[in-house]
Amino acid sequence: MAVICGIELKSSEAIIAIVDSDDGQVGYVDTDPKRMQIADDENVADVQSFFDAFRNFLRDNHIEQIVIKKRAKRGQMAGGAVTFKLEGLIQLNGTVPIDFISGQAIAAYQKRHALDIPAGLNRYQEQAYLAASIWALR
C-alpha cells in the first residue's frame, strides 16, 4: 500500500488531499489539515514555519509520494509568485519524492475514466485528490 499526497497550490496555500493506493484501488484518507497556508512569504520566520509544518505533516501521515498539480509559468493563467515559492519549499522536504501532473492530464483522465469524488472530500480539494488518485492509478 502507498500513501500519496496530492497538492494544488493556490494563492498562498497548499490544498492537500491524501489517498492510499493498494492493488489498483484508491481510497481517500480524511486528515487535517486540508490546507496549509504561509502567513507572509517575505517573513523568514513564516517561511520556516510553513516548511517545518509541512515536513511534520509528511512524517505524521506517513506520506510516500507527493503529486503537485502543475501551474502555468506565464500567460493569463500563470500561477502566482507565492505558489512557486511554496512549490520550492515542498520540493526541499528531503524525504518524500515529488512528481507533477498537468491540469490537462487530469481533465483527460477524468473524461476517459470518470473517477468518483468521495463524499467526505471538500470541493476545494478535488484537484489535489484527482492528482494523487490519477498518479496512483497510472
N, C-alpha and C positions, 0 to 999 in steps of 0.2 A: 504494500500500500504506500502511496506517495501523498504528501500533503503539499498542496500548491497554493500560493498566494497570488491572486490576480490584483492588479493595481491599475486604476485610472487616475491620472494626475490632472487636476483642475484647479485653477487659481492658485491658492497657497495650501492645497491639501492633497493628500493621497487617499483616495477612496479604495477600500480594501474589501475583498471577498475571498474566503478560503474554501477550497474544495479538497476532498480526499478522493483519490483515484485507486481503484483496485480491479484488475481484470476487465478493463473496458467499461466499468461502471463509475459514474461520478456522483458524489454526494456533497451537498452544501454543508459547511461547518459554520454554525452560527456562533460568532465570537465578538468580543468587544476589545478594542474599539473598532468601529466600522469605517472610521476615517481618522486620519492623523493630520493635524494642521501645524504649520510653522507660524508662530506668532509674528515675528518680524525678521524677515530674511536678511536684513542688514545688521542685525544684532548677533554677535558671535555666540553669546550665551544661548539665545533662542535656536540658532542653527545647531549648536552642540546638543541642546535638549531634544530637538527633533531626532537627530542622529541616534542618540542614546535610547530614546523611547522606541524607535523603530527596531534597533538591534535587539532590545529586550523583547519586543513583540515577536520577532522571528524565533528567538530562543524559547520563549514561553509557549508558543504554539507549534513548536517542532516543525517549522517550515523547511521543506526540502528543495523547493523551486519557487522562483518569483517570475511572473509574467506581466510585463508592463504593456499597456495599450499605447502604441506609438502616437505621437502628435506631430503635426506638420511643423517644419522648422522655419518656414517662411510662407508668405501669402496671407490671404484673408483669414484662413482658419488656423493660423500658426498658434502654437502653444505659447503661453506667457513665459517671461524670463524666469519667474519663480519656479514654474513647473520643471524647467531644465535643471535648476539648482537642486530641487528635490530628487530628480532622477539621478543626479550625480551622487548625492548623499546615499541613496538607496544602492547604487552600484558599488559604493565603497564599504558595504556591510561586512565584507571579508569572510563570510561563512556560507552564504547561500548563492548558488548560481542564478543568473538572470537571463531571460530571453525576452524578445519583443514580438508583438503581433500587431498588424495594422488593422485599422478600422474596416478597411475593405475586405480583409481576410475574415474578420468576424462576421460582417454582413453576408459575404458569400457562403460561409459555412452555415449560418442561420437559414439562409434561403434554401440550401440543399437538405439540411438535416433538422431544422426547427427544434432546437433544444428547449426543453421546458424550463421555465423560471420557477424556482422553488417558492412556496408560499411565504416563508419567513424572510425572504430577501427584500430589502428596501429597493424601491425603483432606482434610486441614485447609484446603487451597487451593481446594476445589471451588466454594464460593460466590463467591469472588473471580474464579475462572475463568468461571463462569456469568455473573456480572455483566458482565465485559468482553466475552464472546462474544455475549451477547444484545444488548448495546448495538451491537456491530459489525454484527450481522445485521438490525437493525431497519430 
